[in-house]
Amino acid sequence: MSKLFNRFTDKKEKDLIVLGDFIDIYCREKHKKQVKEAFPISNDRLRKVLRNEELTLCGDCIKLLSHGIAKLLICPYDPKPKCKKCKTHCFAPGYRERIRKVMRFSGLYLIKHGRLNLILHYFF
């Protein structure tokens, strides 16, 4: 697994930040009553990319974030395209629908709560 973390690029780091933040927002707002635990980060580089934050997520969101990180790091394309425009969909079908749902909800959440600056920062 440590070899995967050597594949960080600026684009992948930015995508990891967006992924972590969006799943955090989704879990916090949609899974309020579920039992949460800290997302395990054993790699120092990943901890730094996720800004040393301790993400507290439910079990399903921990699995989704783990799957997303793994798929992002093994992406064979350089530069990495946006997932929705990619020819090869590496997310497993169930995860693919879930990540779309998370992205849609979290993006709208940020816009509705006046955090348009974060949306612009994430994507530009």
C-alpha positions in Angstrom: 0.0 0.0 0.0 2.9 2.4 0.7 3.8 2.3 -3.0 0.4 3.7 -3.8 1.1 6.8 -1.7 4.1 7.6 -3.9 1.6 8.3 -6.7 0.5 11.6 -5.3 0.3 14.5 -7.7 -1.0 18.0 -7.1 -4.3 17.1 -8.9 -4.7 13.9 -6.9 -4.0 15.7 -3.7 -6.7 18.3 -4.5 -9.1 15.5 -5.4 -8.4 13.8 -2.1 -9.2 17.0 -0.2 -12.5 17.4 -2.0 -13.4 13.8 -1.5 -12.6 13.9 2.2 -14.5 17.1 2.7 -17.5 16.2 0.7 -17.9 12.8 2.4 -17.4 14.5 5.8 -20.2 17.0 5.0 -22.5 14.2 3.7 -22.0 12.0 6.7 -22.3 14.8 9.2 -25.6 16.0 7.7 -27.2 12.7 6.5 -26.0 10.2 9.1 -26.5 12.2 12.3 -27.9 9.3 14.4 -25.4 6.7 13.3 -22.4 5.6 15.4 -19.3 7.4 14.2 -15.6 6.6 14.5 -12.3 8.2 13.4 -11.2 7.5 9.9 -8.0 5.5 10.2 -5.1 7.3 8.5 -1.9 5.4 8.9 0.1 7.2 6.2 1.8 10.5 7.0 1.5 11.8 3.5 -2.3 11.1 3.4 -2.7 12.7 6.8 -1.0 15.8 5.5 -3.1 15.9 2.4 -6.3 15.6 4.5 -4.9 18.5 6.5 -4.3 16.5 9.7 -8.0 16.6 10.4 -9.5 13.6 12.2 -12.5 12.7 10.1 -15.3 11.2 12.2 -17.5 9.1 9.9 -20.0 6.3 10.1 -19.0 2.8 8.9 -20.5 3.2 5.4 -18.8 6.5 4.8 -15.5 5.1 6.0 -15.8 2.3 3.4 -16.7 4.9 0.7 -13.8 7.1 1.5 -11.4 4.2 1.7 -12.6 2.9 -1.7 -12.4 6.4 -3.2 -8.8 7.0 -1.9 -7.7 3.6 -3.2 -9.2 4.1 -6.6 -7.9 7.7 -6.9 -4.4 6.5 -6.1 -4.4 3.7 -8.6 -5.8 5.9 -11.4 -3.6 5.1 -14.5 -4.1 8.4 -16.2 -1.7 11.3 -15.9 -3.0 13.9 -15.8 -6.0 12.5 -14.1 -9.3 13.5 -15.7 -12.5 14.2 -13.8 -14.1 10.9 -12.9 -17.4 11.8 -14.7 -15.5 12.4 -17.9 -13.2 9.4 -17.7 -13.4 6.6 -20.2 -12.6 4.0 -17.6 -14.8 4.0 -14.5 -12.8 2.4 -11.8 -15.3 2.8 -8.9 -17.4 -0.3 -8.3 -21.0 0.2 -9.5 -22.5 0.5 -6.0 -19.8 2.9 -4.9 -20.1 4.9 -8.1 -23.8 5.8 -7.4 -23.0 6.5 -3.7 -20.2 8.9 -4.6 -22.4 10.7 -7.1 -25.0 11.1 -4.4 -22.4 12.5 -1.9 -21.0 14.9 -4.5 -24.4 16.2 -5.5 -25.6 16.7 -1.9 -22.3 18.2 -0.6 -22.0 20.6 -3.5 -25.5 21.9 -3.1 -25.0 22.1 0.7 -22.0 24.3 0.3 -23.8 26.6 -2.2 -27.0 26.8 0.0 -24.9 27.7 3.1 -23.1 30.5 1.4 -19.8 28.7 0.9 -19.5 29.3 -2.8 -15.9 30.4 -2.2 -15.2 26.8 -1.2 -16.8 25.4 -4.4 -14.7 27.8 -6.5 -11.6 26.9 -4.5 -12.2 23.1 -5.0 -12.7 23.2 -8.7 -10.4 26.0 -9.9 
